[in-house]
Amino acid sequence: MEQVTRSYQECMERLLAQLEAEFMAILADPKLDKQAKNRRTKPLVTKKQILLNTLDALKLVDRSHDG
């Protein structure tokens, strides 16, 4: 089970890196005003938090399974 979680973690780290790159691209776009940047980055922040919560839950399951 721990190997599966490690695999998920690696996948999520790649997804997080993609989200962060997209986030930085939005912030660096000079064509967007502050309000437009906020509208575009909020979903990315939510997605990141969901990924982090999911990873924490997987780790918790591993710990409780190892018991």
Secondary structure by P-SEA (a helix, b strand, c coil): caaaaaaaaaaaaaaaaaaaaaaaaaaacccccaaaaaaaaaaaaaaaaaaaaaaaaaaaaaaaaac
